[in-house]
C-alpha cells in the first residue's frame, strides 16, 4: 500500500509541476504579447510625433521665409526710394543728410527684423520639439513602469 500512496503523490507532483509550467508559459506569452502591443503602439506614437514635429518645423520655416522675403522686398523698395531722394537733392549737404537718415532708419529696421527672426526661429524650434519631448517623457515612463 505504501507504493500506491507514493505513486499517487508522485503523479500529483508531476501534474502540479506540469500545471505550474503551463501557467508560467501562458503568463509569459501574455506578458510578451502585451509588451509587443506596447512596443508597436509606442513606435506608432513616435512616428506620429515625428510627423507633427516635421509639420511644425515646415510651417515655421515657411512663415520665416515669407517674413524674410517681405523684409528684403521692403528694404529694396526703401533703398531705391532713398537713392532717388539722394540723387534729387539740391545740395551736397542735403544729400548727406538724406543718406544719413536712410542709413539710421535702415539699421534700426534691420536690428528689429533680426530680433523678430530670432523670436520666430525660437518659437518654431519649440513647436517642433514639443511632440518629441512628449515622446521622451513617454519613453521614460515606459522604462520606469517596465522595471
Rosetta blueprint (number, residue, H / E / L):
1 X L
2 X H
3 X H
4 X H
5 X H
6 X H
7 X H
8 X H
9 X H
10 X H
11 X H
12 X H
13 X H
14 X H
15 X H
16 X H
17 X H
18 X H
19 X H
20 X H
21 X H
22 X H
23 X H
24 X H
25 X H
26 X H
27 X H
28 X H
29 X H
30 X H
31 X H
32 X H
33 X H
34 X H
35 X H
36 X H
37 X H
38 X H
39 X H
40 X H
41 X H
42 X H
43 X H
44 X H
45 X H
46 X H
47 X H
48 X H
49 X H
50 X H
51 X H
52 X H
53 X H
54 X H
55 X H
56 X H
57 X H
58 X H
59 X H
60 X H
61 X H
62 X H
63 X H
64 X H
65 X H
66 X H
67 X H
68 X H
69 X H
70 X H
71 X H
72 X H
73 X H
74 X H
75 X H
76 X H
77 X H
78 X H
79 X H
80 X H
81 X H
82 X H
83 X H
84 X H
85 X H
86 X H
87 X H
88 X L
89 X L
90 X L
91 X L
92 X H
93 X H
94 X H
95 X H
96 X H
97 X H
98 X H
99 X H
100 X H
101 X H
102 X H
103 X H
104 X H
105 X H
106 X H
107 X H
108 X H
109 X H
110 X H
111 X H
112 X H
113 X H
114 X H
115 X H
116 X H
117 X H
118 X H
119 X H
120 X H
121 X H
122 X H
123 X H
124 X H
125 X H
126 X H
127 X H
128 X H
129 X H
130 X H
131 X H
132 X H
133 X H
134 X H
135 X H
136 X H
137 X H
138 X H
139 X H
140 X H
141 X H
142 X H
143 X H
144 X H
145 X H
146 X H
147 X L
